[in-house]
Amino acid sequence: MGQFRCQRIAYLKAMRIGTARIDLQGQPAGEVTEAAAIIARDELVRNRMIIFRNAATHYF
């Protein structure tokens, strides 16, 4: 099975264990697993680190 990763902040924040997943056609596609929620959390942390690092290089 292929894997699609979305990096939109709102999508990543919505990835909570047990919440419903919806496919691209708007149909139910199961629930967010613990593993998927952890990956989303880690991606958010990585994105924040990049933003802060980039901001620091422009202001200091």
C-alpha positions as CSV (number, residue, x, y, z in Angstrom):
1,M,0.0,0.0,0.0
2,G,1.3,3.5,-0.9
3,Q,1.8,6.1,1.7
4,F,0.9,9.7,1.3
5,R,2.2,12.3,3.7
6,C,0.6,15.7,4.2
7,Q,2.6,18.4,5.8
8,R,-0.1,21.0,6.2
9,I,-0.1,22.2,9.8
10,A,-3.9,22.0,10.2
11,Y,-3.8,18.4,9.0
12,L,-1.0,17.4,11.3
13,K,-2.7,19.0,14.3
14,A,-5.9,17.1,13.5
15,M,-4.1,13.7,13.7
16,R,-5.2,12.6,17.1
17,I,-5.5,8.9,18.2
18,G,-9.0,7.5,17.4
19,T,-10.2,10.4,15.3
20,A,-11.9,9.6,12.0
21,R,-9.9,9.6,8.8
22,I,-11.5,10.7,5.6
23,D,-10.2,9.8,2.2
24,L,-9.9,12.1,-0.8
25,Q,-13.4,11.2,-1.9
26,G,-14.9,12.2,1.5
27,Q,-15.5,8.6,2.6
28,P,-14.6,7.2,6.0
29,A,-11.1,5.6,5.9
30,G,-10.7,4.3,9.5
31,E,-9.2,6.0,12.5
32,V,-5.9,7.6,13.3
33,T,-3.6,5.1,14.9
34,E,-1.2,5.8,17.7
35,A,1.7,5.4,15.2
36,A,0.2,7.9,12.8
37,A,-0.4,10.4,15.6
38,I,3.2,10.1,16.7
39,I,4.5,10.7,13.2
40,A,2.3,13.8,12.9
41,R,3.5,15.1,16.2
42,D,7.1,14.6,15.2
43,E,6.5,16.3,11.9
44,L,5.0,19.3,13.7
45,V,8.1,19.5,16.0
46,R,10.4,19.3,13.0
47,N,8.5,22.0,11.2
48,R,8.7,24.3,14.2
49,M,12.4,23.7,14.6
50,I,13.0,24.7,10.9
51,I,10.9,27.8,11.3
52,F,12.7,28.9,14.4
53,R,16.1,28.1,12.9
54,N,15.3,30.1,9.8
55,A,14.0,33.0,11.9
56,A,17.2,33.0,14.0
57,T,19.4,33.2,10.9
58,H,17.5,36.3,9.6
59,Y,17.4,38.3,12.8
60,F,20.7,37.6,14.5
